Amino acid sequence: MQDVMRSASKKIALRLLPLLCLGYVVAYLDRINVSFAALQLNDDLGLSPAAYGLGAGLFFAGYVLFEVPSNLILRRVGAKLWISRIMISWGVISALTAFVHNEATFYLCRFLLGVAEAGFLPGVILYLNQWLLPQDRARALSILASSTAVAGLVGSPLSVSLLGLDGLWGWRGWQWLFALEGLPAVALGVLVLLALPNNPMAAKWLTDGEKSALQGALDKEAGYLALHQFNRIGRDLFWKAGLLGIVYFCMVLCMYGVAFWMPQILKEVLGGTDLSLLGWYNAIPFLAAIVGMLAIGWSSDRLNERKLHVIGALVLAAIGCVLAGVATGLAGTLVALSLALIGLWSVIGPFWAFTTARMGGLAAAVGVALINSIGNTGGFFGPYVMGWLKSATADYRIGLNVLALVLVFGVVSMALVRGDKPTRTSH
């Protein structure tokens, strides 16, 4: 049985994770490419730092409003169809952002992009829960989360190079950036529709023995969760999910507060250097984040411990934000931002493994979406607060210190969550 499960797990990792990770790379790139477009876009549209921060954050307003409905529809129509729809629609809207011409149309496109992408991350998490046992999820989710860091690593020089197309066929560089970076999502959406099985029993690349063993283990886990949680779904949703949503809110607020402003922070530190160099410098913290999050995800799975890994990563991120606020030179700023991104990205895998191990059935479907909705409101406030403080003080350092305080609040909130052991199929 162990050999059969091991064989099934390897096939799942090779068949599902690459496609899902590629989708998440494109999703994150289409989400944050506005941070590079802003290097030209803000002047062309006359956007103040506060207006840019508001527009960047409006993505999350649309995302949050449609998160739970999107996740419930996914359960009804199936992961393959709905994830495909999400990818195609966000790719189209991302490409259409090339045609914004004033503050209002910029706000509208950012909001609609959030509406289109709503449900993607929790949908993928719930989809993987249909394939992976709890003890395997932190590593898989860390690999998935590392896709966002890969998007930052690859997307930073790519986005800056697309800005270099400025003037081609009468288009500005930022217009080329949005148009060309939106198209891969459409292609991936079609590929998902053709290649992604809805569940293990529909996977042609699993043997009958592997299907039976995997489905039996997953059914046993689901049965244990249902038995212990059927009468506690209200508490799961309004207490446990609410508190975990606050933790995720702090994480996401700081993640996007840093990510949406990092190119402009580095541009200010560099003092108007060549934009191509800015793209490579911006990639360095994301490279550090990839290494850190894979190491912490491996440690979390090896030790079968989630809560302390989440707290430790949040503390590291807070230290990085504080140091970035006092650093003066390029080297010090890059080290500080690298520490911040290692902490902010490394927390994702253990956090979601901690969360999904404590919810099953309807509680998982609604609870994961609820946590993600609460958390992603932070994605609105993070960029906006940074922009508002930049407009008010002409300095990004105060904003970074505010982010550090938010992370401290996240540490306290996580400490209040019961650290009971994750459920196992042996129960």
N, C-alpha and C positions, 0 to 999 in steps of 0.2 A: 504493500500500500504506500509506503514512504517513497519508493522509487517511482511509482505511478504519479503521485502528487508532485514530486520533484520534476518529473518530465513535463507534466501539465503546466507547472509554474514557469518553466523555461520557455515553453512555447508561447504562453501568454505574454511574457516579457518581450519576446522577439516579434510577436505578431501585432500586439495592441499598442504597447508603449511608444514605439517610434512614431506612429501616425498621430496618436494623441499629443505627444510632445511637440511634433511639428505644428499641429494645429494651435497649440498654446503659444509657441514661438510667434506665430503670425498674429495671434490675438493680442499678445502683449505689445508687439511691435506697432500694430495699428492703434493701440491704446495710447502709447507714449510718444509716437513719432511727432506729435504736436510740440513736444519739448524742443525738438530740433527745428521744426518749421517756424517756431516762434522767433528764431534768430533773424528771420526775414519778415515773417507774417506780422509781427507786432508793429513794425514800422509801416508796412503797406496798408494795414487796416486801422492804424492809429490806436492800437490797444495799449492801455496802461498796464503796469504789472498786476494791479488788482483785477482788471478786466480779463487779462490772460489767465490768471489763476481761477477766476470764476468759470470761464469757458472750459478750461482743462477739467475742472471739477464737475461740470454739468454732465459729463459722461456718466458719472456715478449716480446722479439723480435719476436718469432714465433706467440705469442698470438696476437700482434698488427697487423702483416702483414695479418693475415687471419681473423681478427675480422669482418670487414664489409662484405666480401664475405659470411662468415658463417651466418651472420644475415639475409642477403638477401635470402640465400637458405632456412633458417628456415621459412621465410614467404611463400615460394613457396611450401615446402613439408609438413609443419605443425610442431608445437612445439613438439608433442609427439615423432615422428620419429627422428627428428634432435637432440633433447636433449638426447635421448637414444643413438644415434650414438656417440655424444660427450663423454658421460660417459664411454661407453665401450672402445673407442679408448684411452682415457687418462688413464684408468685403466691398459690396456695392456702395454702401453709405460712406465708408472710408475713402473710396475713390472719388465720390461726389464732393467730398470736402475740398477738393481742388478748385471748386467753383464758388466758394464763399467770397463775398465781396464787401461785407461790412460786419460790424459787431453782432448784429442780430442773426445773420445767417451763420456766422461762426458758432454762436450759442446753440442754434437749432441743430446743426449737424453733430455737434458734440453730444447733445441730448439724445438724438436719434441713434447715434452709434451705441450708446449705452443701452437703449431699448433693444436694439438688434442683438447685442451680445449677452443680454440677460439670460441667466440660466446655464451658461457654458461651463463654468468651473464646477458648481455643485452638480451639474448633470454628469460631467466626467467623473467626479468623485463617486457619485452613486452608481455610475456604470461600472467603475472598477470594483466597487463593493460586490458586484454580481460575479466577479471573477477571482478576487483575492481574499484570503483569510486574514483576520486581524493582525496576526504576527508578521505579515508580509506587506502591510499597507504603508507604513512610514517610509520604507525605502522607496516604494513605487511612487508615493506622493512627493517625496523629496526629489526624485528624478523628474517627475512632472513639473514640480515647482522650479527646478533648475532651468527649465525651458524659458522661463521669464528672464533669468539671468543670461541665458544664451542669446535671447532676443536683444538684451542690452549690449552684450558683447559684440554680436554681429551687426546689430542694427545701428549702433553708434557711428562707426565709420561708413556704413552703407548709406545712412540717412544724410550724413554730411556730404558724401560724394554726390548724392542726388541733388542736393542744394547747388552743387557745382554746374548743373544743367541750366542754370539761370539764363534766360534769354533765348533758349532753343525754341523755335517755332512760336516765339512771342510769349511763352509762358515763363513765369517766375519759378525759381528753384523749388519753393515750397509746394507749388502746384504739381510739379513732377513727382515730388516725394509722396504726396497723398495718392495720386493716381496710380503710380507704379507699385506702391506697397499695399494697395488694397486688392489688387488682382489675385495674388496667391491664395487668399482666403476663399475666393470663389472656386478656384480649381480644387482646393483641398475639400471643400464642401461636397463637390461631385465625387471625389475619390472616397470620402467617408461613406457616402450613400452606396457605393459599389463594393466596398471592401470590409466594412465593419459589421461583425455579427451582433445580433441583439443580445445574445446570452450564450453561455457555454454549450448548451444543447444544440445551438445552431451553428457552432464552429466546425467546419468541415475538416480543419487541420488538427482536431483532437480525436483520439481514438475513442471507441465506445467505453473502454475501461477508464480512460482519463475523464471522460464526461461524467460517468457514474460516480467515480470517487470524488471528483471536485464538487459536483452538485450535491452529493450526500453530505459532505463536510459543510458546505454553505447552508444547506437546509437545516442541519443540526444547529449551527450557529444562530440562524434566524429564529429557529424554534426556541432556543434558550432566551434570546432577547425578547421575543414576543411574550413568553411566559412571565418574565420578570418585569416587563414594562407595560403590559396592556393596561393595567390599572393606574399607571403612573405617567401616562402620556402628557397630561396637563402639566405636571411638575417638570417633565423633561423639556417641554416647549417654553414654559414661562419662567422657569427658574434656571435650570441648567443651561438651556440654549440662550437665555437672556444674558447670563453672566459670561458665557463663552463668547457671545456676540460683542460684549463690551471689550473683551480682550482682543478680539479680531478687529474691532473698530480702532483701537489704539495702534495695532500693527499696520493696518491699511492706511490710516491717516498719515503715519510717518513714512511708510513705504513710498507713497505717491507724493508726499510733501518733498521728499528728497529727489525721487526720480524725475518729476516734472520740472524741477529747478536745477538739477545738477549741471546740465550744459551751460546755463547762464551763470551759475556759481563759478564754474571752471573758466568761462570766458572772462569773468571779472578778475579772477586770480591771475590769469595769463596776460591780461591787458591787451586784448585785440590781436592775438596771434592768428596765424593761418587756420582757417576753419577745419582743414583736413587733419591738422594735429589735434584740434579739440576733439574730434571724433575718436581718435585713438586713445587720448587721455581719458575720455568718458567711459571707454570700454574697460579700463583697468579695474575699477571697483566691481564691475560685473564678473570679471574673471575670478577675482577673489571670492565673490559670493558663490560661484559655482563650486569651487573647491570646498569652501566652508560648509555649504548646505549638504553636499554629498557625504562629507565626513560626519556631520552631526546626525544626518539621517541614518547612516550605518551604525553609529554609536547608539542611537535610540532603539533601533531594532535589535541590536546585539544584547543590550542590557534589558530590553523589554521595559523601557522607562520613557515616559513622555513628558510628564509635568515639569520635572526639573530641567529637562532639555529646553522646553518652551521658555521657562523663566530665565535660564542662563543666556539664551539667545537674545531675549528682550533687554537684559542688562547690558550685553555687549553692544547692542544697537544704540542704547542710550549713551554709553561712553563714547561711541563713535560720533554721535551728533554733537555732544559737548565739545569734543576735540576739534571737530570741523568748524565749530563756532569760534574757536580761539586760534586756529592755525593761520599762518600768514603766507607761507610759501607754497609752491606747487606740490613739493614732495609731502609736506605735512598734511596738506589738504587731501591729497590722494590716499594717504594712509588712513586718515580719519574717516573719509567717505567709504573706504574699503571695509573698515571695521563695522560701520553702520550698515552697509549692505549685507555683509556676512551675517550679522545678527538678524536683520529684517527678513532676509530670504531663507535663512536656516530654520526659522521658527515654523515655517509653513507645513512641512512634512509631519513633524511630531504633533503639531497642533491638530491637524485634521485626523491623524491616526488616533489621538486621544479622544477626539469628538465622535468619530464614527464608531468606535468600539463601545460607545455607551448609548447608542440609539439604533433601533431596528425598525423595519417595516415603515408604517406611516410616520412614526416619530423621526426616522432618518430622513425621509423625503421632505417633510415640512421643516424639521429641525435644522438640517444642513442649509436649506434655503433661507430660513429665518436668521441663522447665524451669519450667513454670507450677506444677507440684506442689511442687517445691523452694522456689520463690519464695513461694508462698502460705502456706507454714508461717510465714513472716514475719508474715503477717496475724494469726496466732494470738499470736505473741510480742509484737508491737508494742503493741496495746491492753493486754495483760496486764502487761507490764513497766511501762508508764506507770501503770496502776492500782496495781500493787504498790508502786512508788516513791511514789505519791501517798499511799497508806495508811501507808507507813513514815515519810515525811518531812512529810506535809501540804503538799507543794509540788510543782507540776508542772515546775518549772524544771530539776531534776536529770534528769528523764526526757527533756527536750528535748536536753540536752547528751549524754545517752547515744545518742539518735537520731543526733546529728551524728557521733559516733564510728563508729557503724555505717555511715554513709554514706561516711566516709573509707575504711573497709574495702572497701566496694563499689567505690570508685574504684581502689584497688590491684588488686582482683580483675579489673576490666575492663581495666586496663592489661596484665594477664598474658595476656589473650585475644589470639590472633593476629589482626592487623588486615588480613588479606588482602582484596583487593578483592572486592566482591560479584560473583557470577556473572552473565553476560550471555548473551543469546541469540545473540550474535555468535560465541561460542566454537564 
